[in-house]
Amino acid sequence: MNFKRSAALLASSTMVLGLAGCGTNFVPASGLTKRSFAYNAAAKRRAEKGGKWAILVHLAGENNLYRFALEDLNEMEAGIPTDGSVEVYVFFDGIKNGDSAVYKIKRDSGMNSTIISEKVPVPFIPASNEVDSGDPKVVAAFIDWAGRNVQADHTMVSFWDHGSGIFHGAPNPITKGFGWDDNGTNLETADLTMLGNTFRAAAGKPLSIVGFDACLMAHGEIAYQLRGNADYLVASEELEPGAGWDYKGWLTALGKLSDKTPAAVGATLVDTYHASYPPGGSQSSGRDDTTLSLVDINAFTANVVPALNEFVSTAVAAMGSEKVALQGARAKAQTFYNRDCADLGSFL
């Protein structure tokens, strides 16, 4: 079985708050108190609206995931709704020289090996039709172009490829990366702030969802970094199978949603992903121990961050007497491929 980062899948996470923590605490802006972070989730849900969606996919396939990249393009064509409520734009780069392109996904009723979607002329792909898809400046150009030219009520950006999450170095030499181009470079988690700022400046509003169809990217640090630039995070604590998300199932389900709120769109993505891997699922691999979570970034920032900071302060102050208990809790906490990080809920 192929994985987006080679190792075995381990365990399942719940849909709400599947986040890993790596030993660092989160620091609210200076001067803010817990009262300043007061957050009414119910009011936010009432204020949310559906409407037209633009889904932007950075599909970095110039690596050993190339065949899955082609499969997922065909899945998107097979699943995209025909009522115009969802548009999908894919910034594609594969292993063939000169195959870099932005596709506007067009409906193809059957699953096959033919890409029928139209290529969209964009200023950041040169006449050679070859770019370094791991260059953050190139990815920012795609996001800027979409923010200025694709009209939608909600926009989601998805990063498709390998992911290393927030590793702490050894024994894995790959740290804080995603979106690898084997003939170029790769993105780093630090680039997420710039990419989010780019979309907000171009579109005049934050992203509704940032998603990672990649391994190991569901970190509290990443959710916190996206604050102000995105409302929801969809990511996996564990390795993803090479086939990744079930794009046909997800987009088909989106077409049936009567009200496409960000929460509903993200939850549908999580549900269709998990449903696709058990025996009988569309991507059945003989295993069903996948992880994927939908996290409300605003609620996380408002509620979890200050509470976590208070816990950290209390734990540090009590370290003299409680060190053994804290170490015991950490040893028993759920971990995944990156054992330097533990599931936050499990540890607490």
MOGIDA-V326974 format. One record per residue. N is the residue number from 1. SS is DSSP state (H for helix, E for strand, C for the rest). PSI is psi in degrees with one decimal (999 if undefined). Layout:
N:SS:PSI, N:SS:PSI
This chain:
1:C:138.0, 2:C:142.9, 3:E:156.2, 4:C:-12.1, 5:C:117.6, 6:C:117.8, 7:C:-179.2, 8:C:145.3, 9:C:149.5, 10:C:-57.2, 11:C:166.9, 12:C:145.8, 13:C:161.8, 14:C:166.6, 15:C:-34.4, 16:E:125.1, 17:C:65.7, 18:C:87.4, 19:C:139.5, 20:E:147.2, 21:E:140.4, 22:C:29.3, 23:C:-4.5, 24:C:143.5, 25:C:162.6, 26:C:135.0, 27:C:114.5, 28:C:162.0, 29:C:147.0, 30:C:133.2, 31:C:-12.2, 32:C:138.4, 33:C:175.4, 34:C:-34.2, 35:H:-34.9, 36:H:-24.4, 37:H:7.5, 38:C:134.5, 39:C:125.5, 40:C:95.3, 41:H:-37.4, 42:H:-41.0, 43:H:-38.1, 44:H:-41.6, 45:H:-40.0, 46:H:-32.3, 47:H:-20.8, 48:C:144.6, 49:C:157.2, 50:C:-137.7, 51:C:-165.5, 52:C:141.6, 53:E:141.5, 54:E:124.2, 55:E:118.0, 56:E:123.2, 57:E:119.6, 58:E:97.3, 59:E:89.8, 60:E:92.1, 61:C:16.5, 62:C:67.0, 63:C:-164.6, 64:C:3.1, 65:C:11.7, 66:H:-45.7, 67:H:-33.2, 68:H:-31.1, 69:H:-45.0, 70:H:-40.5, 71:H:-43.0, 72:H:-32.9, 73:H:-43.2, 74:H:-35.0, 75:H:-42.0, 76:H:-42.5, 77:H:-35.4, 78:H:-22.7, 79:H:-16.5, 80:C:132.7, 81:C:151.0, 82:C:1.5, 83:C:3.1, 84:C:4.2, 85:C:-18.4, 86:E:125.4, 87:E:138.2, 88:E:124.7, 89:E:125.3, 90:E:120.3, 91:E:102.0, 92:E:140.0, 93:E:121.1, 94:C:-167.4, 95:C:-14.1, 96:C:137.2, 97:C:128.8, 98:C:19.4, 99:C:12.0, 100:C:133.3, 101:E:159.3, 102:E:122.6, 103:E:136.8, 104:E:114.5, 105:C:131.4, 106:C:143.4, 107:C:128.4, 108:C:114.2, 109:C:-27.0, 110:C:153.1, 111:C:118.6, 112:C:-168.7, 113:C:13.4, 114:C:130.4, 115:C:116.2, 116:C:-5.2, 117:C:149.6, 118:E:143.2, 119:E:132.9, 120:C:127.4, 121:C:126.9, 122:C:149.4, 123:C:-14.9, 124:C:-1.1, 125:C:118.6, 126:C:178.9, 127:C:-25.6, 128:C:-12.4, 129:C:36.3, 130:C:126.0, 131:C:165.6, 132:C:100.5, 133:C:-7.1, 134:C:-0.1, 135:C:118.7, 136:H:-28.4, 137:H:-36.7, 138:H:-42.8, 139:H:-39.6, 140:H:-35.8, 141:H:-38.9, 142:H:-46.8, 143:H:-39.2, 144:H:-45.2, 145:H:-46.2, 146:H:-41.8, 147:H:-31.3, 148:H:-24.9, 149:H:-18.7, 150:C:112.5, 151:C:125.0, 152:C:157.0, 153:C:-33.2, 154:E:144.1, 155:E:135.6, 156:E:138.0, 157:E:127.8, 158:E:134.1, 159:E:115.8, 160:E:122.5, 161:C:-161.8, 162:C:156.1, 163:E:141.6, 164:C:-3.1, 165:C:-148.9, 166:C:72.1, 167:C:157.8, 168:C:40.6, 169:C:-135.9, 170:C:142.6, 171:C:-1.9, 172:C:120.7, 173:C:-12.1, 174:C:121.8, 175:C:136.3, 176:C:45.8, 177:E:162.0, 178:E:166.5, 179:C:56.2, 180:C:134.9, 181:C:112.6, 182:C:-15.6, 183:C:18.9, 184:C:-123.4, 185:C:-159.7, 186:C:162.1, 187:E:157.3, 188:E:157.9, 189:C:-29.6, 190:C:-25.1, 191:H:-14.6, 192:H:-34.7, 193:H:-46.7, 194:H:-41.7, 195:H:-40.2, 196:H:-42.2, 197:H:-36.8, 198:H:-46.4, 199:H:-43.5, 200:H:-38.1, 201:H:-36.9, 202:H:-40.6, 203:H:-17.2, 204:C:16.5, 205:C:161.3, 206:C:166.9, 207:E:145.9, 208:E:-39.1, 209:E:138.0, 210:E:126.6, 211:E:151.5, 212:E:107.7, 213:E:70.0, 214:C:166.0, 215:C:147.6, 216:C:29.4, 217:C:3.2, 218:C:77.5, 219:E:144.0, 220:H:-35.6, 221:H:-38.6, 222:H:-42.2, 223:H:-43.9, 224:H:-38.0, 225:H:-30.8, 226:C:-4.3, 227:C:137.4, 228:C:-22.8, 229:C:-9.0, 230:E:150.8, 231:E:-31.0, 232:E:151.1, 233:E:132.2, 234:E:121.1, 235:E:170.1, 236:C:136.0, 237:C:-28.9, 238:C:176.4, 239:C:147.0, 240:C:144.8, 241:E:155.8, 242:C:-31.8, 243:C:-20.8, 244:C:-145.3, 245:C:155.3, 246:C:86.8, 247:H:-38.0, 248:H:-47.8, 249:H:-41.6, 250:H:-50.5, 251:H:-35.0, 252:H:-43.3, 253:H:-35.8, 254:H:-38.0, 255:H:-21.6, 256:H:-8.5, 257:C:129.4, 258:C:-29.6, 259:C:106.5, 260:C:66.7, 261:C:158.4, 262:H:-40.7, 263:H:-41.4, 264:H:-40.7, 265:H:-44.3, 266:H:-42.0, 267:H:-37.9, 268:H:-38.2, 269:H:-47.7, 270:H:-46.2, 271:H:-44.6, 272:H:-33.3, 273:H:-52.0, 274:H:-35.5, 275:H:-18.7, 276:H:-15.5, 277:H:-29.2, 278:C:163.8, 279:C:131.5, 280:C:-11.8, 281:C:165.3, 282:C:-22.1, 283:C:29.8, 284:C:130.2, 285:C:8.2, 286:C:1.0, 287:C:150.8, 288:C:17.9, 289:C:60.9, 290:C:158.5, 291:C:136.2, 292:C:137.6, 293:E:152.6, 294:E:122.1, 295:E:128.6, 296:E:106.6, 297:H:-37.6, 298:H:-41.8, 299:H:-38.2, 300:H:-46.7, 301:H:-40.2, 302:H:-36.8, 303:H:-49.3, 304:H:-43.1, 305:H:-53.0, 306:H:-35.5, 307:H:-38.5, 308:H:-40.7, 309:H:-40.5, 310:H:-41.3, 311:H:-45.4, 312:H:-44.6, 313:H:-43.1, 314:H:-42.5, 315:H:-41.4, 316:H:-43.1, 317:H:-29.7, 318:C:9.9, 319:H:-34.4, 320:H:-40.7, 321:H:-19.6, 322:H:9.7, 323:H:-44.1, 324:H:-41.0, 325:H:-42.0, 326:H:-41.9, 327:H:-37.0, 328:H:-41.3, 329:H:-40.8, 330:H:-39.1, 331:H:-30.0, 332:H:-9.4, 333:C:148.5, 334:C:127.2, 335:E:167.6, 336:C:-150.9, 337:C:-43.0, 338:C:93.2, 339:C:-6.9, 340:C:-19.1, 341:C:140.4, 342:E:154.9, 343:E:126.4, 344:H:-46.2, 345:H:-40.3, 346:H:-44.6, 347:H:-45.1, 348:C:999
